[in-house]
Amino acid sequence: MAKVMAGACMSLDGYISGPGESGFEHLFRWLGEGDVEMPTAQPDRVLRMSEASAGHMRELVADTGAIVVGRRLFDMTRGWGGKHPLGVPVFVVTHRPPDGWAGTPFAFVTDGVESAVEQAKAVAGDRWVGVNGGSMAQQCLHAGLLDELRIDLIPVLLGGGVPFFGELPKTIELSGPRIVAGTGVTHLSYEVTRP
């Protein structure tokens, strides 16, 4: 059965975006300044990163069978132009599904993150379900749904903005990390410890 991981590019001070949805030029720089080309599911988009980061990314792509995101991330990316860069089905948690997205790889789930994760697991099979966005990661942590956290730690201090974790209702223990040092990024993977 599919496991669930949350991941994000995060500043050293814990933010996935800076004040006023800024700072993305710092958080995602590592995806465009390396020597190794990585194609995406979007034909006109190629990423360039260090060899270490490319190995990490190849593993992520191979592991991921479906993704759960919140409506805010979906809207910010404009639905990734109709197809997520990983090319997998995306389950968008929302109160109001948008018009005009029928027949796309996006499913709009109106009955909560738990339902979205279950639907994504059914599609992912033995592959992982990725959870993106701070709110979705927090909700999955609260509900005990996460098996792993994957953080792309960027050497920048944004000084405020949207935190990846925010406030949690209890202490969450992790084991690890597994560390991959890229250029301009450190990839950290932690398993969520179950009591």
Secondary structure by P-SEA (a helix, b strand, c coil): cbbbbbbbbccccccccccccccccccccccccccbbbbcccccbbbbbcaaaaaaaaaaaaaccbbbbcaaaaaaacccccccccccbbbbbccccccccccccbbbbcccaaaaaaaaaaaaccbbbbbccaaaaaaaaaaccccbbbbbcccccccccccccccccbbbbbccccccccccbbbbbbbbbcc
